[in-house]
Each structure stands twice: as C-alpha cells, then as structure tokens.
C-alpha cells in the first residue's frame, strides 16, 4: 500500500479510491480550501492537535509512540457520499504501521424530526458519532476521537482496518438463515438496549406476539421491491445516455492519462 521514499513511508495513489489531495492524481479543485493549504502537513497537524486531546491519557501515550508519515484522501461508501474522509499513516520505531481513518461527521438526518434535550445535545457531530459508537458497541475502537478541520468541518478518528466481510446469505439453507437472522437481531437489540436505556419498555411494547415481526417482513419486502425498481430506472438512464456511467477502472485510466 506504500513505499519508503527519502526515509518516509508514502501511500500509493490508486485513484479514484485513494489519492493525495496535493498530488498529481488529486480530484480536488485548485480553489478548494484544502488545496489552498499548500500541502498535507498543515491539514494533518491541525486535525491531530485537537484529536489527541480527545483521547484518554493512556491512549494518548500509546499514540505518542507513532510518527506521522503520510496523509491521503480515501473515497467512502455510498452511505457517506458527499463527505470527506482521509487515511493517516503513522509508524512506530520498528516501522510497524498504524492507519487511522479521519471521517467527516455531518448532522444526523433525524435531527430535524427529533427534539434535542439541552443537556444531551452535541455541538460537535464527531462527538455525537463517537459517543454513539461507544454506547452501542460491546468493544469500541481504542483510537476513537474527534477533531475539527481548518474550515470548521467536524471529523472523527478511528482505526482504518479493511476487515469487512459479508455473509453469503444466498448460499444459506433455511436453518442457517434463521440462525443468522436471530444473531443479527440479538446484536442489534443489545446495541440499542445499551444506548437507549428503555429496553424494558420496548420489550413490553412488542410483547410476545408476531405483529412486530410481521410488520418488519412486510417492510423488508416493500423495500426490496423499491430497490429493484430504482436500479432498473438507473440502468435505463445509463443505456439511453441520460446518465454517464463509468467503471472504476475506466475512471482511474482517464485520470492517469
């Protein structure tokens, strides 16, 4: 993922997925506020200064064993389209790497519809994300923390570990699918019980009947049907030329020309 150049580890550009904001493969406009900084170091130092203070003393000391090597822009998933995300590479004295993800946190889409209590309202969206993860996850990331960018954008830090896997549910038999669904349900219920504090009330409201489960099944079916309709609309727009569609490989080739 990187090469050592002049004594410093540098991540390889693989546009559009990963590229340096101030490098030759950048997709940033020259007038962007990050481009105007002139290099990645001012951006990295600005973000790290506040982030370090958001860590506990023990984790702050642990992070102190690592030195900054490089910073690059990392394209995020469809759920975070329009936000900014960075990959920060640090190494210890033995050149062992630590990758941190610096992800922009924006206002919750539920915020306009859910009144916030003054005592619990967050002024920093990165803090809202971090506190939420710590509440819901059985074991949260050691390096979860927050920071604010040079232009006021809210960010949160976490370890960047590419270990996501997806269950191949198409290959499940009925028994395995039931077990998998039960496991997912228990994990989700536990997370919300930890965070919400109203587990007894929710349990009493749902009761022992099948009404809620049946409602979820109907919703899931309607949702799946809508996804198929949306995808067909998208494909039709691509076929007629109303939308320009490119594979990631083609897009990367155009950039490298």
N, C-alpha and C positions, 0 to 999 in steps of 0.2 A: 504493500500500500504506500510505501515511501522509500526514499533514497537519501543517503547521507551526502550532503553537499557542503563543502567548506566547513566541516565539523558540526553541521546542524542537520537534523532529520527534516525532510520536506515531503509532504504528501504528494502523490502523483495526481495530476489533473485527469479526471475521467468525465468530461462534460457530456451531458448536462447534469449528471448526478453529483459530481464533486468538482469544484474548481476554486481557484484563488480569486478573491474579489479584486485584487490589484494585479493579477497576472494576465498573460496574453490570451487565456481562454475565458476571461470573465464574460458574464452575461449582464453585468451591471452597466447602466448608462453612465457616461462620464460626469453627468451632473448630479448623480446620486450622492446623498450625504455621506455614505460610507466611502465612496470613491474619492470624495474630496479630502478625506483624511490623509491620503498620500501613501499609505502603507497599512499592513495588517497589524503591526506592533502597537500603534496608538489605540486601535479598537480593542485588541486583546487586553492591554494593560488597563484600559478604562473599565472593561467588564469584570476583570479579575479583582480589581481593588474592592468593589462592593461585594462581590461574591464571597471572597474569603471571610469577610466579616459576618456573613450569614451562616457560616459553618460553626459547629461546636468546637471548643478549644482542641479536643483530641483529634478531630478530623482536619482541623486547620493545620495542626502539627504534621499529620500524615501527608497532607498535600504539599507541605513545605519541603518534602524530600524529592519533589519533582520540579524540573525546569521546563519552561516553555520552549517548544521547538517550532511549531507552525500552527497556522490558523487557516481554514478553508471553508467555503460555503458548501452546505450539504442540502440537496433537494429533499424535501419531506414528502410524506404520503398525501393522498388526496384529501384526507381529513384536515390537513393543515395548509392547504393551498392558499397562497397569498401572504403567508407569514415567513419570517426569516429564521434560518437555522444554520449554525456553524459547528464545525468539528475542530476541537482544540487538541493538538498533540503535545503531550508532555512526556519526559523520560526521567528515570532516576539515575543514580550514579553508575549503575550497571547497564545503562541504555535500555532498560525494560520500559515499554511504553504504557502510558495511561491516556486513553482517549476520552474526552469529555464532550458531551453534546450541549450546545448553548441554543436553546429553542425559545422563540418569541412566544409570549403568552398574551393573548388578547382577551377582551371582555367576554364573559360567558354569554352564549346565545340565550340563556334562560334569564339573564339579569333583568331585562325589561318587564318580565312577567312575574318575577318572584321578589317581593319586597325584602330588602335587606335590613336586618337589625343593626343599629348603630354600633353595638358592642362587638358584633361579629363581622361586620363589613370589612373587606380588604381594600386598601388603597392601591396595592400593588398586585397585579394579576399573576405575576410569577409566584408571589407568596401564596395566593389562593390555590394555585396548582400544586405547589409543594406541600402545603398543609393538607390538602385533599388526598394526595398520594400517601402521605404518612398515616393518615387516618384509615384509609381503605386497605392498604397493603399489609399483609402479615409481616413482611420484612422489606423495608424500604431501602432505597439506594443510599450508600454511605455518603455520597457526594452530592446529594440533593441540596440545592441552594438557589439563591436569587440574585439578580443584578438588574441595573438599568443602563441602557445603551446611551451613547453620546447625544442622540436626538430624542431621548425620553422614552424609547420603546422598552417595554417590560420583558425580561427574559428569566428563564430558569435553567439551571445546570443539572446534569445527571451524567452517569457514565454512559458512554457510547459503546454498546455491545451488540453486535449483529448476531443475535442468537434466537431470533424469532422463528418459530416453526408453526405450521398449521396442520391440524389433524385432517387426514384424507377421509372425510366422512362419507364420500361416495363409495368407499370400499368397506364400510361398516355393515355388519348384519344388524338385524333388529335389536338383538340383545345388547350388542356393543354400543349401538346408538343410544339406547335407553340409559346405559351406564354413563356414557359421555355427557348426555344431557343433564342427568342427575348431578354429576360432578360440577358442571358449569353452573347449574342452579345454586348448588351449595356455596361455591366460591363467590358468586355474585351476591347471594343473600348475606353471607358473612361480612363481605366488604361494606355493604350498606348498613348492616346492623352496627358495625363498629363506628361508622361515620355519622349515622343519623340519630342514634340514641332512642329510637322509637320501635325497636324490634317487637316488644310485647304487643303494642298497639297494632302494628302491621299484621302480626300473626293472628290476632283476634279478629281483625277486619276480614282477612282472607278466609278464615275458618278452615274447615276440613272438606268442604265440597270441591267440585271441579269447575265452578263458574269462572274463576280467575284463569285457570289453566286453559279452558276452552276459549276464553277471550284472547289469550296470547296466541293460541293456534290460529284463530281467525285473522288476527292482526298480521302474523308472520306470513300467512298465505297471501293476503292482500298486498303486503309489502313486496313479496317476491314477484307477484304479477306486475306490479308497478315498475320494478327494476327491469324486467324483461321488456316492457313497453318503452321505457326510457332508452334502453340500449338499442332497440330497433329504430327508434327515432334518430338516435345518434348515428347509427350505421347508414341510414338513408341519407342523412345530411352529408356524410363523408362521400358516399357514392355519387351524389349529384354535384359535389364540389362546393356546396354551401359552407361546409367546414373543411379546413385544411388539416389533414391528418398525416402524421409522420411517425415512424418507429423511432425508438430511442437511438438505435444505431444510425439511422439516416440523419437524425438531428445532430448527433455527435460528429458525423462525417462532414456535414455542412459547416460546422463551427471550425473544424480543423483545416479547412481549405484556405 
